[in-house]
Amino acid sequence: MLLRDYILHTEAMFSEAELFYGHGTDSPLDDAVYLVFSTLNIEFSLDYKKSDRILEFCELAELDARVELRIRDRKPVAYIVGKAWFCGRAFYVDERVLIPRSPISELIRNRFEPLLALPPTSILDLCCGSGCIGIACALEFAEARVDLSDVSSECLLVAEENVKLHNLIDRAQCVNSDLFASLSGRSYDLIVSNPPYVSLAEAGALPVEYLHEPRLALFSDDGGLAIPLAILQQAEMYLNPGGILVLEVGSAAETLCKRVPKVPFLWMEFAQGGDGVLVIRAEELHRYRDSFI
């Protein structure tokens, strides 16, 4: 079978199966291309519509097995192929970590301008998961030291693999820490965090695809706010003067604003879509610290 015919056939199967797309793709066609190209190590710059590549029997067998897994188990393609893309770079992922999809990637690509007066030299990726946010920051700011921190030791094994993959062993360190508990004495110009913020009440409404991801990385008590509020309450003690916290709270944004209405969060707008990301400076975190208790 021709490559282009297989992709179109897979698109039709995905469409009929009524899968959910939210882990790097937004359509059956994109999901099909992602699965086929990643499995066969084809560069995504290739226009499959113009390709005359014929798939070998062994390739078809592997692809068929992965297509069946996507449909039968509703497993996201990123877990099936072991690869996800963030900030235009490939990262290893498996079911120990969330699949990268944060709109924070747009802030990184823009070097957090105009939020930062100077390029940061010390960065913390808190609740790092695969390490994609911190690693992308390290690659954007070549002079920066980056800590990748997570409460899950399993997550950190994946993050360490990605540190090696991107040749950052000299500048990126993985730290096993329950939020800031093991970061005593450290301070940062920039803290970026995509923590758990999904409320337990939302669990039943999530598509099956999301339930393949680790619960520890998804759910937070107190209507999704327990972990974000703890970060907001503690972060100022780990920020240098003039430093900023970039915090994704996603669907919990409205609840957070109602809980602390007087706090002057700066909510980011994204040209490429996404919302629920706030920015707040160290000085404001100190001023409103009691609001987050």
C-alpha positions in Angstrom: 0.0 0.0 0.0 1.1 3.5 -0.7 2.0 5.7 2.2 -0.6 8.3 1.3 -3.3 5.7 0.9 -2.5 4.2 4.3 -2.7 7.6 6.0 -6.1 8.4 4.4 -7.3 4.9 5.3 -6.2 5.5 8.9 -7.8 8.9 9.0 -11.2 7.3 8.0 -10.8 4.7 10.7 -10.0 7.3 13.4 -12.9 9.4 12.3 -15.3 6.5 12.5 -14.1 5.5 15.9 -14.8 9.0 17.2 -11.5 9.4 19.0 -10.6 12.4 21.1 -7.7 14.7 20.0 -6.0 16.9 22.5 -2.4 15.6 22.9 -0.6 17.4 20.1 -3.2 17.0 17.3 -6.7 18.2 16.7 -8.1 16.1 13.9 -8.1 12.4 12.7 -5.8 13.3 9.8 -3.2 14.9 12.0 -3.4 12.0 14.4 -2.9 9.5 11.5 0.1 11.5 10.2 1.6 11.7 13.6 1.3 7.9 14.2 2.5 6.9 10.7 5.4 9.3 10.4 6.7 8.7 14.0 6.5 4.9 13.6 8.4 5.0 10.3 10.8 7.8 11.3 9.7 10.0 8.4 10.5 13.7 8.6 7.3 15.8 9.2 8.4 18.1 6.4 7.5 15.4 3.8 4.2 16.1 1.9 2.6 12.6 2.1 0.1 13.6 -0.7 3.0 13.7 -3.1 4.9 10.6 -1.8 5.0 7.4 -3.9 6.6 5.5 -1.0 5.3 1.9 -0.8 4.9 0.4 2.6 6.6 -3.0 3.2 4.7 -5.8 4.8 6.7 -5.5 8.1 5.9 -1.8 8.2 2.2 -2.5 7.6 2.2 -5.0 10.4 3.7 -2.6 12.9 1.4 0.2 11.8 -1.7 -1.9 11.9 -0.9 -3.0 15.5 -0.5 0.7 16.6 -3.7 1.8 14.8 -5.6 -0.9 16.6 -4.1 0.2 19.9 -5.2 3.8 19.3 -8.7 2.7 18.5 -9.3 -0.1 20.9 -7.7 1.4 24.0 -8.0 5.1 23.1 -4.3 5.4 23.9 -2.9 8.8 22.8 -0.5 8.5 19.8 2.4 10.1 21.9 2.4 7.1 24.2 2.1 4.7 21.4 5.2 6.1 19.6 7.0 7.3 22.7 7.5 10.8 21.3 5.9 14.2 21.8 6.7 17.6 20.4 7.1 20.8 22.4 8.5 24.1 21.3 9.4 22.5 18.0 11.5 19.8 19.7 11.0 16.1 20.2 10.8 14.7 23.7 10.5 11.1 25.0 7.3 10.4 26.8 5.5 7.4 28.3 2.7 6.9 30.7 4.7 8.0 33.7 4.3 11.6 32.5 1.8 14.0 31.0 1.9 14.5 27.3 3.3 18.0 26.6 0.7 20.4 25.3 1.0 23.6 27.5 0.5 27.0 25.8 3.5 28.1 27.8 5.5 26.9 24.8 4.5 30.2 23.1 5.9 32.2 25.9 9.2 30.3 25.7 9.5 30.8 22.0 9.0 34.6 22.6 11.6 34.4 25.4 9.0 35.6 27.9 9.2 39.1 26.4 8.3 41.7 27.7 7.7 39.9 31.1 11.5 39.7 31.9 13.7 42.7 32.1 16.8 40.6 31.5 17.4 37.0 30.3 17.1 34.6 33.3 20.2 32.9 34.6 18.4 30.6 37.0 15.1 28.8 36.1 12.9 26.3 37.9 10.5 24.0 36.2 8.2 23.0 39.1 6.1 19.9 38.6 8.3 19.2 35.6 6.9 15.8 34.4 8.8 15.0 31.2 11.0 18.1 31.7 9.8 19.7 28.4 9.2 23.2 29.8 12.5 23.5 31.7 14.5 21.9 28.9 12.9 24.2 26.3 13.8 27.1 28.5 17.4 25.9 28.9 17.7 25.7 25.1 16.2 29.2 24.7 18.5 30.8 27.3 21.9 29.3 26.8 23.4 30.9 29.9 20.7 29.7 32.3 21.0 27.0 35.0 17.7 25.0 35.1 16.3 22.8 37.9 13.6 20.3 36.9 11.6 19.4 40.0 8.8 16.8 40.6 7.4 14.9 43.5 7.3 11.7 41.3 10.6 9.9 41.1 9.1 8.0 38.0 8.6 11.4 36.3 12.2 12.3 36.9 13.5 9.2 35.2 11.8 10.4 32.1 13.0 14.0 32.6 16.6 12.7 33.0 16.3 10.9 29.6 15.2 14.1 28.0 18.0 16.0 29.6 20.4 13.6 28.0 18.5 13.7 24.7 19.0 17.4 24.5 22.6 17.4 25.8 21.9 19.5 28.9 23.6 17.4 31.6 25.9 20.3 32.5 23.1 22.9 32.9 19.9 21.0 33.9 19.5 19.2 37.2 16.6 16.9 38.2 15.4 17.3 41.8 12.9 15.0 43.6 10.8 17.5 45.6 7.3 17.9 46.9 6.8 21.4 45.5 9.6 23.5 47.2 10.3 21.1 50.1 13.8 20.0 48.8 14.7 23.3 47.2 15.8 25.1 50.3 18.5 27.8 49.7 17.8 28.0 46.0 16.5 31.1 44.2 15.4 31.8 40.6 14.8 34.5 38.2 12.0 32.5 36.6 9.7 29.8 38.0 7.5 28.1 35.4 5.0 25.5 36.5 2.3 23.4 34.9 1.0 21.6 38.0 -2.0 19.4 38.6 -5.1 21.6 38.5 -8.0 19.3 37.4 -10.7 19.0 40.1 -11.7 15.5 41.1 -15.3 16.4 40.1 -14.1 16.7 36.5 -12.6 13.2 36.4 -15.7 11.5 35.2 -16.1 13.9 32.3 -12.6 13.5 30.9 -12.2 11.6 27.6 -10.6 8.1 27.9 -7.4 9.4 26.3 -6.7 11.6 29.3 -7.2 8.7 31.7 -4.0 7.1 30.4 -2.1 9.9 32.0 -0.9 9.7 35.6 -3.5 10.8 38.1 -0.8 12.4 40.2 -0.1 14.8 37.4 -3.7 15.7 36.6 -5.8 16.1 39.8 -5.6 18.5 42.7 -7.9 18.8 45.7 -10.0 21.8 46.7 -11.7 22.2 43.3 -8.3 21.9 41.5 -6.7 24.8 43.5 -4.9 23.0 46.3 -1.5 22.7 44.5 -1.7 26.0 42.6 -2.5 27.9 45.8 0.4 26.2 47.6 2.7 27.3 44.8 1.4 30.9 44.9 1.9 31.0 48.7 5.5 29.7 48.7 7.0 30.9 45.4 8.1 34.3 46.5 10.6 32.8 48.9 12.4 31.2 45.9 12.3 34.1 43.5 15.1 36.7 43.1 14.0 40.3 43.3 12.3 41.1 40.0 11.7 37.5 39.3 8.4 36.1 38.0 6.2 33.1 38.4 4.5 31.7 35.3 1.7 29.3 36.4 -0.7 27.3 34.4 -4.0 26.7 36.1 -6.1 25.8 33.0 -9.7 25.2 33.8 -9.3 26.3 37.4 -8.6 29.9 36.4 -12.2 31.1 37.0 -12.3 29.4 40.4 -8.9 30.9 41.3 -10.1 34.5 40.4 -13.2 34.0 42.6 -11.1 32.7 45.5 -8.6 35.6 45.4 -10.3 38.4 43.6 -7.9 41.2 44.8 -4.7 39.6 43.5 -3.6 41.3 40.3 -2.8 38.3 38.1 -1.6 39.0 34.6 -3.5 36.5 32.3 -1.7 35.5 29.2 -3.3 35.6 25.7 -1.9 33.2 23.1 -1.9 33.6 19.3 -1.8 29.8 18.9 -4.6 29.1 21.3 -4.8 28.1 24.9 -5.6 30.0 28.1 -5.4 29.6 31.9 -1.8 30.8 32.3 -1.0 33.6 34.8 2.1 35.7 35.5 2.8 37.3 38.8 6.0 39.0 40.1 7.9 38.2 43.3 6.9 41.5 44.9 3.2 40.9 44.3 3.4 37.3 45.6 4.9 38.8 48.8 2.2 41.5 49.1 -0.6 39.0 48.6 0.9 36.0 50.3 -1.8 35.7 53.0 -4.5 35.6 50.3 -3.3 32.2 49.2 -3.6 30.4 52.6 
